[in-house]
Amino acid sequence: MRPSVRGPADDAVASRLRALLGDSEPGDWPLRVTRSECPFRSTHALEDIEVHFPGGRCVPLVLKACGLAATRGVRPRIVMDGHRELWAYENLLPRLDVDAPRFLGVLDLDRSGQRLVLERVAGEPLHLVGDLGAWRAAARWLGRFHGRGRAAWERAAASGWLLAQDPSLHERWLARALRRAVGGAPSPGWTGSVARAARRAIRILAAAPRTLVHGEFYPSNVIVSRADSGWRARVVDWESIGVGPAALDLAALTTGGWSATARAGLIEAYRSAAPDPPTRGVGLDRELECATLINALQWLGWSEGWSAPPHQAWDWEAEARAAASRIATWAQV
């Protein structure tokens, strides 16, 4: 049994939720609200809640903490913005018409802070699903998203909310990773070769076309379910949405212990949904290698006050070393 959640009285939560659940009949007040910790939380407090109405109707929702207090200590200041995700759910995702949780509004829980009220997406996190068909569905979702993002990013960037995945940010991830290496984590002796490869990767990615990027398109942020037409992918956790090279998202999805054949299948599924992938010059394969290195440096330099939950843990130092070694073999262009 999952632990219950302490907070404002459930009847108070129920009354506040009723205004957000606009399909309720007059007088159809929630009978009760049950709340429990979400088993898949990472950097933000998450609650699974069920709103029970007369007649047996039950509405499953998620409450997600937002605001700077929700991210302090677990997200570095260079990417911290407590309301970026709220802006994305309210203003951007509806225009893009992407498959994401339905946003119902914001719930103010007094001293507990604000919570995003979201549809609880049915399905399983992708990292728990072994069927490659589900992973290919996620890759196609990403291809469609990047295709729409190429037409939308400039207008969205004008809002000031998007995280800029640019050389300045990537240099800062490198610097943070190097500082931690000097301090003893990761292991000493790796910094020179990785730093040289990283600076080359940063230059290559800087030349890639821009599009909207999810920013953390890891399998734990993709919820999949079976549908009549196959697998359906829906994407959660939009606090790092930004503008940058598409390869950052695709690298996040395809990093791991894949065989060459399986990984190629994911890339092909992505290409099939984005017939003209946003890439230039060195090509998508090399941009993916560069993005893999930058993603690894991000997690190596992330935050000393936070460690990944078991389902998100990965040897990012080994990933950085391997990517850097492959980049070092490329002829200079």
Secondary structure per residue as TSV (DSSP state, phi and psi in degrees):
chain	resnum	aa	ss	phi	psi
A	1	M	-	360.0	133.7
A	2	R	-	-76.1	147.4
A	3	P	-	-66.3	144.7
A	4	S	B	-75.1	167.0
A	5	V	-	-113.5	133.3
A	6	R	-	-89.7	145.9
A	7	G	S	171.8	-159.8
A	8	P	S	-55.7	152.1
A	9	A	-	-53.0	141.1
A	10	D	H	-61.0	-33.0
A	11	D	H	-67.8	-32.7
A	12	A	H	-68.6	-41.0
A	13	V	H	-62.0	-43.1
A	14	A	H	-60.5	-43.0
A	15	S	H	-66.8	-35.4
A	16	R	H	-72.2	-34.6
A	17	L	H	-69.5	-30.4
A	18	R	H	-57.7	-36.9
A	19	A	H	-66.6	-25.5
A	20	L	H	-85.9	-23.7
A	21	L	-	-92.8	78.8
A	22	G	T	-66.5	-9.5
A	23	D	T	-89.2	5.6
A	24	S	-	-70.8	143.7
A	25	E	-	-76.2	152.6
A	26	P	T	-53.7	131.7
A	27	G	T	80.7	-2.1
A	28	D	-	-88.1	67.7
A	29	W	-	-76.6	146.6
A	30	P	-	-60.5	135.9
A	31	L	S	-72.6	-41.2
A	32	R	E	-163.5	163.8
A	33	V	E	-127.7	130.3
A	34	T	E	-110.0	140.8
A	35	R	E	-133.2	140.0
A	36	S	E	-150.2	157.2
A	37	E	E	-66.8	137.2
A	38	C	-	-74.5	131.0
A	39	P	T	-71.0	-10.3
A	40	F	T	-111.9	20.4
A	41	R	-	-66.7	152.1
A	42	S	S	-132.2	-83.3
A	43	T	S	-95.2	-11.9
A	44	H	S	-124.3	147.9
A	45	A	-	-67.5	130.1
A	46	L	E	-128.2	138.3
A	47	E	E	-125.5	136.3
A	48	D	E	-88.6	128.8
A	49	I	E	-129.5	152.4
A	50	E	E	-127.8	124.7
A	51	V	E	-101.8	116.2
A	52	H	E	-100.8	127.6
A	53	F	-	-111.8	162.8
A	54	P	G	-56.6	147.0
A	55	G	G	87.5	0.1
A	56	G	G	94.5	-2.1
A	57	R	-	-68.2	135.5
A	58	C	E	-131.7	129.2
A	59	V	E	-110.9	111.2
A	60	P	E	-85.1	129.7
A	61	L	E	-134.6	171.7
A	62	V	E	-125.6	135.3
A	63	L	E	-106.0	125.7
A	64	K	E	-122.4	127.0
A	65	A	E	-62.1	141.9
A	66	C	-	-138.5	173.8
A	67	G	S	95.1	163.8
A	68	L	H	-61.9	-34.0
A	69	A	H	-61.9	-27.1
A	70	A	H	-74.3	-20.7
A	71	T	H	-112.4	-11.5
A	72	R	T	-62.9	129.1
A	73	G	T	90.7	-15.7
A	74	V	T	-120.4	-13.9
A	75	R	S	-126.5	134.3
A	76	P	-	-61.5	150.7
A	77	R	G	-60.0	-28.9
A	78	I	G	-68.4	-16.0
A	79	V	G	-123.2	4.1
A	80	M	-	-76.9	127.3
A	81	D	-	-157.3	106.5
A	82	G	T	-68.0	-12.9
A	83	H	T	-121.8	6.8
A	84	R	H	-61.5	-42.4
A	85	E	H	-65.7	-40.3
A	86	L	H	-58.6	-45.6
A	87	W	H	-59.4	-42.5
A	88	A	I	-62.5	-45.6
A	89	Y	I	-66.3	-37.5
A	90	E	I	-78.7	-39.8
A	91	N	I	-116.9	-27.4
A	92	L	I	-105.3	-51.9
A	93	L	H	-60.3	-38.7
A	94	P	H	-60.4	-35.4
A	95	R	H	-71.0	-31.9
A	96	L	H	-80.2	-18.7
A	97	D	T	55.9	52.2
A	98	V	-	-102.9	158.3
A	99	D	S	-81.5	98.6
A	100	A	-	-141.1	166.5
A	101	P	-	-58.5	146.1
A	102	R	-	-73.9	133.0
A	103	F	E	-95.3	125.0
A	104	L	E	-101.6	-23.2
A	105	G	E	148.2	-165.6
A	106	V	E	-118.8	134.5
A	107	L	E	-110.4	124.2
A	108	D	E	-94.3	113.3
A	109	L	-	-102.3	41.4
A	110	D	G	55.3	-122.7
A	111	R	G	-67.5	-19.4
A	112	S	G	-77.0	-9.1
A	113	G	-	89.5	-175.5
A	114	Q	E	-87.1	151.3
A	115	R	E	-131.8	136.2
A	116	L	E	-73.4	135.7
A	117	V	E	-104.1	115.7
A	118	L	E	-127.2	149.1
A	119	E	E	-56.4	136.8
A	120	R	-	-84.4	113.5
A	121	V	-	-74.9	128.4
A	122	A	-	-76.4	140.1
A	123	G	S	134.7	-164.1
A	124	E	E	-124.6	144.5
A	125	P	E	-58.6	140.7
A	126	L	G	-57.3	-32.8
A	127	H	G	-67.3	-13.1
A	128	L	G	-94.9	-0.9
A	129	V	-	-111.4	125.7
A	130	G	-	-92.8	-10.4
A	131	D	-	-71.5	120.1
A	132	L	H	-62.5	-23.0
A	133	G	H	-61.2	-36.4
A	134	A	H	-66.7	-40.4
A	135	W	H	-67.4	-38.4
A	136	R	H	-66.3	-35.0
A	137	A	H	-62.5	-39.4
A	138	A	H	-64.8	-40.3
A	139	A	H	-63.9	-39.8
A	140	R	H	-66.4	-41.0
A	141	W	H	-54.5	-45.6
A	142	L	H	-65.4	-39.6
A	143	G	H	-60.9	-42.6
A	144	R	H	-65.0	-42.7
A	145	F	H	-60.5	-46.4
A	146	H	H	-65.9	-35.8
A	147	G	H	-61.6	-43.8
A	148	R	H	-71.0	-33.2
A	149	G	H	-67.0	-28.8
A	150	R	H	-63.7	-31.3
A	151	A	H	-87.0	-12.4
A	152	A	H	-114.6	-14.2
A	153	W	H	-68.4	-35.6
A	154	E	H	-64.8	-44.4
A	155	R	H	-65.1	-41.6
A	156	A	H	-66.1	-38.9
A	157	A	H	-64.5	-29.0
A	158	A	T	-63.6	-19.8
A	159	S	T	-70.5	-22.6
A	160	G	T	87.0	0.4
A	161	W	-	-91.1	-24.6
A	162	L	S	-71.4	141.4
A	163	L	E	-76.8	125.4
A	164	A	E	-83.9	108.4
A	165	Q	-	-87.5	79.1
A	166	D	S	-125.0	177.2
A	167	P	H	-55.6	-34.9
A	168	S	H	-60.2	-47.3
A	169	L	H	-66.4	-42.6
A	170	H	H	-67.1	-35.1
A	171	E	H	-64.5	-34.9
A	172	R	H	-70.6	-36.4
A	173	W	H	-62.8	-42.1
A	174	L	H	-60.6	-46.8
A	175	A	H	-61.7	-41.2
A	176	R	H	-65.5	-42.2
A	177	A	H	-63.5	-40.4
A	178	L	H	-65.6	-40.3
A	179	R	H	-62.1	-41.6
A	180	R	H	-68.0	-33.7
A	181	A	H	-65.0	-43.3
A	182	V	H	-62.5	-33.1
A	183	G	T	-79.0	-2.5
A	184	G	T	114.3	-5.1
A	185	A	S	-145.4	121.6
A	186	P	S	-73.8	-168.0
A	187	S	-	-65.3	144.8
A	188	P	T	-68.8	160.3
A	189	G	T	96.3	-7.7
A	190	W	-	-98.4	-10.3
A	191	T	H	-68.0	-40.0
A	192	G	H	-62.1	-53.1
A	193	S	H	-67.7	-38.7
A	194	V	H	-68.5	-41.0
A	195	A	H	-62.8	-42.4
A	196	R	H	-62.0	-44.9
A	197	A	H	-66.2	-37.1
A	198	A	H	-64.9	-41.2
A	199	R	H	-66.5	-33.4
A	200	R	H	-68.6	-42.0
A	201	A	H	-61.5	-39.8
A	202	I	H	-62.4	-41.8
A	203	R	H	-64.2	-41.1
A	204	I	H	-65.7	-45.4
A	205	L	H	-68.1	-29.8
A	206	A	H	-64.2	-26.2
A	207	A	T	-87.2	-7.5
A	208	A	S	-76.8	148.4
A	209	P	-	-59.9	153.0
A	210	R	-	-89.3	151.5
A	211	T	E	-156.5	173.1
A	212	L	E	-69.3	137.5
A	213	V	E	-126.3	142.5
A	214	H	-	-65.6	-40.6
A	215	G	S	98.7	-26.8
A	216	E	-	-146.2	58.7
A	217	F	-	-83.0	59.3
A	218	Y	-	-92.4	157.0
A	219	P	G	-56.0	-28.5
A	220	S	G	-69.0	-15.5
A	221	N	G	-101.2	10.6
A	222	V	E	-119.2	122.2
A	223	I	E	-103.6	126.8
A	224	V	E	-120.3	148.8
A	225	S	E	-148.4	155.0
A	226	R	E	-81.2	137.5
A	227	A	E	-127.3	171.0
A	228	D	T	-57.8	-34.1
A	229	S	T	-92.0	3.8
A	230	G	E	128.8	-151.0
A	231	W	E	-83.8	140.9
A	232	R	E	-112.9	131.8
A	233	A	E	-111.0	135.5
A	234	R	E	-132.2	141.9
A	235	V	E	-115.5	135.0
A	236	V	-	-119.7	177.2
A	237	D	-	61.1	83.9
A	238	W	-	-107.7	22.1
A	239	E	T	-71.7	-14.1
A	240	S	T	-111.4	19.2
A	241	I	-	-59.8	137.1
A	242	G	E	-157.8	-162.4
A	243	V	E	-126.4	135.3
A	244	G	E	175.6	-167.0
A	245	P	-	-73.1	136.8
A	246	A	T	-59.1	-29.8
A	247	A	H	-60.2	-25.1
A	248	L	H	-59.8	-43.5
A	249	D	H	-70.7	-44.6
A	250	L	H	-66.2	-35.5
A	251	A	H	-64.7	-38.9
A	252	A	H	-61.5	-40.1
A	253	L	H	-70.3	-37.7
A	254	T	H	-98.5	-0.8
A	255	T	-	-70.5	139.0
A	256	G	S	141.5	-172.0
A	257	G	S	-85.1	51.8
A	258	W	-	-81.0	148.0
A	259	S	-	-72.3	159.3
A	260	A	H	-59.5	-36.7
A	261	T	H	-68.4	-44.7
A	262	A	H	-65.5	-42.4
A	263	R	H	-64.7	-40.7
A	264	A	H	-62.1	-34.6
A	265	G	H	-65.6	-37.3
A	266	L	H	-67.0	-42.0
A	267	I	H	-65.2	-38.9
A	268	E	H	-65.9	-39.4
A	269	A	H	-62.1	-40.5
A	270	Y	H	-61.3	-48.0
A	271	R	H	-60.9	-35.3
A	272	S	H	-65.3	-27.5
A	273	A	H	-94.2	-15.2
A	274	A	S	-127.2	77.5
A	275	P	S	-53.8	-27.1
A	276	D	S	-121.0	74.9
A	277	P	-	-55.9	140.6
A	278	P	S	-70.9	89.5
A	279	T	-	-146.4	164.9
A	280	R	-	-158.7	149.3
A	281	G	T	74.0	-98.4
A	282	V	T	-71.7	-17.0
A	283	G	-	94.7	162.6
A	284	L	H	-64.2	-38.8
A	285	D	H	-60.7	-44.7
A	286	R	H	-72.4	-35.8
A	287	E	H	-61.8	-36.4
A	288	L	H	-62.6	-41.1
A	289	E	H	-62.6	-43.9
A	290	C	H	-63.0	-43.1
A	291	A	H	-65.6	-36.3
A	292	T	H	-60.1	-42.4
A	293	L	H	-65.5	-44.8
A	294	I	H	-64.5	-41.5
A	295	N	H	-61.0	-41.4
A	296	A	H	-63.3	-42.4
A	297	L	H	-64.1	-35.9
A	298	Q	H	-58.0	-47.3
A	299	W	H	-74.7	-29.5
A	300	L	H	-67.9	-30.7
A	301	G	T	-106.4	18.9
A	302	W	S	-64.0	-84.8
A	303	S	-	-155.4	126.6
A	304	E	T	-67.7	-19.6
A	305	G	T	-89.2	6.3
A	306	W	-	-140.7	138.8
A	307	S	-	-128.1	147.5
A	308	A	-	-65.6	140.3
A	309	P	-	-63.7	161.4
A	310	P	G	-53.1	-37.8
A	311	H	G	-73.1	-8.5
A	312	Q	G	-113.7	-1.3
A	313	A	-	-68.7	142.5
A	314	W	-	-158.3	153.7
A	315	D	-	-84.4	86.1
A	316	W	H	-73.4	-25.5
A	317	E	H	-65.4	-45.9
A	318	A	H	-62.9	-38.0
A	319	E	H	-63.4	-42.5
A	320	A	H	-65.1	-43.7
A	321	R	H	-60.0	-46.2
A	322	A	H	-64.8	-45.1
A	323	A	H	-63.6	-42.8
A	324	A	H	-62.3	-38.9
A	325	S	H	-63.7	-40.4
A	326	R	H	-69.7	-41.2
A	327	I	H	-62.7	-34.9
A	328	A	H	-65.0	-20.2
A	329	T	T	-84.0	-11.4
A	330	W	S	-72.8	142.2
A	331	A	-	-67.7	145.7
A	332	Q	-	-67.1	137.2
A	333	V	-	-121.6	360.0
